[in-house]
Amino acid sequence: MVEWRISDGLTGYDEAVAFMEARAGAIAEGVADEMIWLVEHPPLYTAGTSANPADLVDPGRFPVHETRRGGQYTYHGPGQRVAYVMLDLNRRGRDVRVFVKRLEAWIIAALAEFNVRGELRDGRVGVWVVREDKPLTASGAPAEDKIAAIGVRLRKWVSFHGISVNVDPALDHFTGIVPCGITDHGVTSLVDLGLPVTMADLDLALRATFEDAFPSPETVPGGITLP
């Protein structure tokens, strides 16, 4: 059973990390259910384990939180839905690549609920959209903007941290960093794409598409568990 929780208002980042670590520990011990926790944060930057200090362009703009999730610098703030994903990969298959692919598929399916085509790109983490409404790049290719980010950590094969999807954040807040170390592409949101999507709309889409991306685990003979 996966518990879903939506927090109103803005959740402090340190508070969120403390909660996730405690919940992930309880899941690993078998005393708590898996959980998807949907939050918004006040404006802040986070630095993942691969963060390059040079990518923090404006270090005094917002608080910067060092975090042990994978990835580089990212922004969180109002108008962005952060989904913290606490799942037990002991039961769902101990394969990090498969887990990340399922996160990507989940985001893409949720975006499709709004007729937005999310795409993946080799060498670029996250989910991207082609911008037909923008000028072509210098190479003549269509412009592409990032709409969702992924950054996860595992402890005892229980995941925490997760994904973020831009509903209607202040896009200029991303200019204080080089998001995920990528300089040649921009950032967008559902509202920036011209869609009147609310946070509640996205929450419903995430809930509706979750089971397809993360079906209930089935145990197979030999003690091995697969998604």
C-alpha distance (Angstrom), angle and dihedral (degrees) to the residues before:
residue distance angle dihedral
M1 . . .
V2 3.80 . .
E3 3.78 117.1 .
W4 3.80 116.6 -145.1
R5 3.78 120.2 -153.4
I6 3.82 129.5 179.7
S7 3.80 117.9 -165.8
D8 3.79 118.6 -152.6
G9 3.78 120.9 -138.4
L10 3.80 123.4 7.9
T11 3.80 120.8 -34.7
G12 3.80 119.0 -149.8
Y13 3.79 113.5 -118.3
D14 3.80 97.3 -130.6
E15 3.80 89.2 48.8
A16 3.80 89.9 52.5
V17 3.80 94.1 49.4
A18 3.80 92.1 48.8
F19 3.78 91.1 50.5
M20 3.81 93.4 47.2
E21 3.78 93.6 49.6
A22 3.78 91.5 50.3
R23 3.79 93.5 45.8
A24 3.81 93.5 46.1
G25 3.81 88.8 52.3
A26 3.78 91.2 50.5
I27 3.80 91.3 49.0
A28 3.80 90.4 51.2
E29 3.80 89.6 51.8
G30 3.81 91.0 50.3
V31 3.80 94.8 -118.4
A32 3.83 99.2 108.9
D33 3.80 136.3 45.3
E34 3.77 123.5 -113.2
M35 3.79 112.4 -92.0
I36 3.80 145.3 -154.5
W37 3.81 110.4 -159.5
L38 3.81 118.5 -167.8
V39 3.81 116.0 -158.8
E40 3.79 145.6 153.9
H41 3.78 121.6 -139.5
P42 3.80 132.6 -152.2
P43 3.84 111.9 -106.5
L44 3.81 109.8 -64.9
Y45 3.77 144.1 135.1
T46 3.79 125.3 -126.7
A47 3.79 126.7 -156.6
G48 3.79 116.7 -147.7
T49 3.78 126.3 -156.4
S50 3.83 91.8 -85.9
A51 3.81 96.8 46.1
N52 3.82 116.5 140.8
P53 3.83 111.2 -145.2
A54 3.82 88.9 -141.1
D55 3.81 88.8 64.9
L56 3.82 91.0 65.8
V57 3.79 94.3 89.0
D58 3.81 98.2 172.6
P59 3.82 107.0 26.0
G60 3.81 95.4 175.2
R61 3.77 97.3 51.8
F62 3.80 101.4 84.0
P63 3.81 134.8 -2.9
V64 3.80 113.4 -77.6
H65 3.81 118.0 -143.1
E66 3.78 121.1 -161.6
T67 3.78 108.1 -140.6
R68 3.78 134.4 -179.4
R69 3.79 95.3 -137.0
G70 3.78 117.8 114.5
G71 3.78 120.2 -94.4
Q72 3.77 138.3 47.2
Y73 3.82 133.5 -84.7
T74 3.77 119.5 -26.2
Y75 3.79 137.4 169.2
H76 3.78 128.0 -126.5
G77 3.77 125.3 -174.4
P78 3.80 148.0 128.1
G79 3.78 113.3 -41.7
Q80 3.79 93.0 32.6
R81 3.78 119.5 101.9
V82 3.78 113.0 -140.1
A83 3.80 114.8 -164.8
Y84 3.78 113.2 -163.5
V85 3.78 108.2 -155.1
M86 3.80 116.7 -154.2
L87 3.80 106.3 177.4
D88 3.80 131.6 154.8
L89 3.78 108.7 -121.2
N90 3.78 89.4 -176.4
R91 3.80 84.0 75.9
R92 3.79 98.3 31.4
G93 3.80 100.8 47.3
R94 3.79 126.8 -74.9
D95 3.79 95.9 -111.4
V96 3.80 116.9 120.8
R97 3.80 94.1 -169.6
V98 3.79 92.2 53.4
F99 3.79 90.0 47.2
V100 3.82 92.5 53.3
K101 3.80 90.7 46.1
R102 3.79 88.8 53.8
L103 3.81 90.3 51.6
E104 3.81 89.5 50.9
A105 3.80 91.7 48.0
W106 3.80 90.5 49.2
I107 3.81 92.5 53.8
I108 3.79 92.5 45.9
A109 3.81 92.0 49.8
A110 3.82 91.9 48.4
L111 3.82 91.3 50.6
A112 3.79 89.8 49.0
E113 3.81 87.9 62.3
F114 3.82 84.7 72.0
N115 3.82 94.3 41.5
V116 3.79 90.6 -105.2
R117 3.79 115.1 141.1
G118 3.78 109.1 -140.6
E119 3.79 115.6 -165.9
L120 3.80 139.0 -171.1
R121 3.78 125.5 -130.9
D122 3.79 128.6 -159.4
G123 3.78 110.5 -111.2
R124 3.81 93.4 14.6
V125 3.79 119.6 93.2
G126 3.79 118.6 -143.6
V127 3.79 135.4 28.4
W128 3.80 123.5 -54.8
V129 3.80 138.7 -164.7
V130 3.79 127.9 -151.7
R131 3.82 111.8 -122.7
E132 3.79 108.1 -144.5
D133 3.81 87.4 171.0
K134 3.80 93.0 63.8
P135 3.82 129.8 74.7
L136 3.78 117.7 -91.5
T137 3.77 117.4 -95.2
A138 3.82 122.4 -104.2
S139 3.81 88.3 -92.8
G140 3.79 91.2 54.2
A141 3.79 94.5 -108.6
P142 3.81 123.1 129.9
A143 3.80 115.9 -92.6
E144 3.81 115.8 -103.5
D145 3.79 128.7 -160.1
K146 3.78 131.2 -166.4
I147 3.79 116.0 -117.3
A148 3.81 102.6 170.0
A149 3.80 137.7 29.0
I150 3.80 133.7 -155.4
G151 3.80 128.1 -154.9
V152 3.79 123.1 157.2
R153 3.77 142.0 171.1
L154 3.79 130.9 -162.5
R155 3.78 128.6 -150.9
K156 3.81 118.4 179.7
W157 3.82 85.0 -12.5
V158 3.80 93.0 -60.3
S159 3.79 114.3 122.7
F160 3.77 129.1 -136.4
H161 3.80 137.1 168.8
G162 3.81 105.5 42.1
I163 3.81 138.0 167.0
S164 3.78 140.7 -19.0
V165 3.81 127.2 -155.4
N166 3.79 123.3 -166.4
V167 3.79 111.3 -127.6
D168 3.81 101.0 160.1
P169 3.81 111.7 -30.2
A170 3.80 123.1 153.5
L171 3.80 97.2 -89.8
D172 3.81 92.8 -159.3
H173 3.82 87.4 66.9
F174 3.81 87.7 72.8
T175 3.82 90.6 64.1
G176 3.81 92.1 78.9
I177 3.81 89.5 72.9
V178 3.77 140.1 29.9
P179 3.82 95.6 -111.7
C180 3.79 109.2 -126.0
G181 3.80 88.9 -18.8
I182 3.82 93.2 -71.3
T183 3.80 116.1 133.6
D184 3.80 104.6 169.3
H185 3.80 99.3 65.4
G186 3.77 138.1 54.0
V187 3.79 137.8 -131.0
T188 3.78 126.7 -111.7
S189 3.80 141.1 176.2
L190 3.77 137.9 -150.7
V191 3.79 91.1 -100.5
D192 3.82 91.4 45.7
L193 3.81 86.5 56.8
G194 3.82 87.8 58.8
L195 3.80 98.0 -101.4
P196 3.83 120.7 134.0
V197 3.80 92.3 -139.2
T198 3.80 121.0 155.4
M199 3.78 128.8 -156.2
A200 3.81 88.9 -107.8
D201 3.82 89.7 54.1
L202 3.80 91.1 54.3
D203 3.80 91.8 46.0
L204 3.80 89.7 56.2
A205 3.81 90.8 48.7
L206 3.81 92.1 49.8
R207 3.79 91.0 49.8
A208 3.81 93.2 46.1
T209 3.81 94.3 51.7
F210 3.80 100.4 38.0
E211 3.81 99.0 89.0
D212 3.79 92.8 53.8
A213 3.79 91.1 53.4
F214 3.81 95.1 39.5
P215 3.80 109.6 27.4
S216 3.77 117.7 -171.1
P217 3.82 109.1 -79.5
E218 3.78 119.2 -104.4
T219 3.79 121.4 -155.5
V220 3.80 115.9 -134.5
P221 3.84 127.6 -161.5
G222 3.78 117.9 -76.6
G223 3.78 96.4 42.6
I224 3.81 93.6 -79.9
T225 3.79 117.3 133.4
L226 3.78 124.8 -155.6
P227 3.80 133.3 -176.1
